[in-house]
Amino acid sequence: MRILAFLAALFVLGGCQPKTIYVDKGYVRLPAVPRHPAVAYFTLHGGAADATLVSVTSEVAIRAELHESMQQGNMASMKPLDHLALPAASKLVFAPGGKHVMLYDVNPTIVPGRTMPLVFTFADGLRIQYDAPVIAAGDPAK
């Protein structure tokens, strides 16, 4: 009887593992100064296997770049990233002061209250679209 209960627990717990990669808690913050880049933040959840994020793009931005902010002493800096590993069943948080996506030359029709389509592309060819809410520079995060 204990063996059956153990096997049932394993089956239930195994069912809790994420099967596919997904995105949540995302938003795009528009710049305070016109013609400066907007910034996208989100949480990326790993699926059943390791993956590699190679880009995040949008049809309403001319260019998008993965970046990471760093603090060394009193100096803040930012470096571009060409890819990011997403281990299975893990998550990557893109948040202010850390990883983020810079969105250059965003179409002016993208205003607070709308959404902005983001396309996440992985090394194996997987693509995921996520419609991120758009907020103004001073608005609280979504």
C-alpha positions in Angstrom: 0.0 0.0 0.0 2.8 2.4 0.8 4.4 1.7 -2.6 1.2 2.7 -4.3 1.0 5.9 -2.3 4.6 6.7 -3.1 4.1 6.1 -6.8 0.9 8.3 -6.8 2.8 11.1 -5.0 5.6 10.9 -7.6 3.0 11.0 -10.4 1.4 14.1 -8.9 4.6 15.9 -8.2 5.9 15.0 -11.7 2.8 16.6 -13.1 3.8 19.9 -11.4 6.9 20.4 -13.5 6.5 23.1 -16.2 6.2 21.5 -19.6 6.8 24.6 -21.7 8.5 27.9 -21.4 6.3 30.9 -20.5 6.4 34.6 -19.7 4.5 36.5 -17.1 4.7 39.7 -14.9 5.8 41.7 -18.0 5.5 45.3 -18.8 7.2 48.0 -21.0 8.1 51.3 -19.4 8.2 54.2 -21.9 11.0 56.7 -21.7 10.7 60.0 -19.8 12.6 61.7 -22.6 11.2 61.3 -26.2 13.4 59.4 -28.6 15.1 57.5 -25.8 14.7 53.8 -25.5 11.8 52.1 -23.7 12.6 49.2 -21.4 10.9 45.8 -21.0 10.8 43.8 -17.8 9.3 40.3 -17.2 9.8 36.9 -15.7 10.8 34.0 -17.9 9.9 30.5 -16.7 11.9 27.5 -17.9 10.2 24.4 -19.2 11.0 20.7 -19.0 14.4 21.1 -20.7 17.3 23.7 -20.6 16.9 26.5 -23.1 18.8 29.5 -24.4 17.2 32.8 -25.0 18.8 34.5 -28.0 16.6 37.5 -28.5 13.5 39.5 -27.6 12.1 41.6 -30.4 9.0 43.6 -31.2 7.4 44.6 -34.5 6.8 48.1 -33.1 10.5 48.8 -32.2 13.3 49.2 -34.7 15.8 47.5 -32.5 15.8 45.5 -29.2 18.8 44.4 -27.1 19.1 42.2 -24.1 21.1 44.1 -21.4 22.2 43.7 -17.8 22.8 46.6 -15.4 25.7 46.3 -12.9 26.9 48.3 -10.0 30.7 48.5 -9.2 31.4 50.8 -6.3 29.7 54.1 -7.1 29.6 53.4 -10.8 26.5 51.9 -12.6 27.0 50.4 -16.0 25.2 48.3 -18.5 26.4 45.6 -20.8 24.6 43.9 -23.8 24.0 40.2 -23.6 24.0 38.0 -26.7 22.1 35.1 -25.0 20.9 33.9 -21.7 20.7 30.3 -20.4 17.3 29.3 -19.0 17.8 26.1 -17.0 14.8 23.7 -16.9 12.2 24.5 -14.3 13.9 27.7 -13.3 13.1 31.4 -13.9 14.9 34.5 -15.1 13.7 37.8 -13.7 14.2 40.9 -15.8 13.7 43.8 -13.4 15.0 47.4 -12.8 18.6 47.3 -11.8 19.2 43.9 -13.4 18.4 42.2 -16.7 16.2 44.1 -19.1 15.4 44.6 -22.8 16.2 48.0 -24.4 13.6 48.9 -27.1 14.9 51.5 -29.5 12.7 53.8 -31.7 9.3 52.5 -30.5 6.4 53.3 -32.7 4.7 56.5 -31.4 1.3 54.8 -31.4 2.5 52.8 -28.4 1.2 54.7 -25.4 0.4 53.9 -21.8 -2.6 51.7 -21.4 -1.9 49.8 -24.6 0.1 46.6 -25.0 3.3 46.0 -26.9 4.0 42.6 -28.5 7.3 41.0 -27.5 8.6 37.9 -29.3 11.0 35.7 -27.4 13.3 33.6 -29.6 15.3 30.6 -28.3 18.3 28.8 -29.8 16.2 25.8 -30.7 13.9 27.9 -32.8 11.0 28.2 -30.3 9.3 31.6 -30.4 6.8 32.9 -27.8 4.8 36.0 -28.2 3.8 38.0 -25.1 1.7 41.1 -25.1 3.2 43.4 -22.4 1.2 46.2 -20.9 2.7 49.6 -21.5 3.2 52.2 -18.7 4.6 55.7 -18.6 8.0 56.6 -17.2 6.8 57.5 -13.7 4.0 54.9 -13.3 4.3 52.0 -10.9 5.2 48.6 -12.3 2.4 46.3 -13.3 
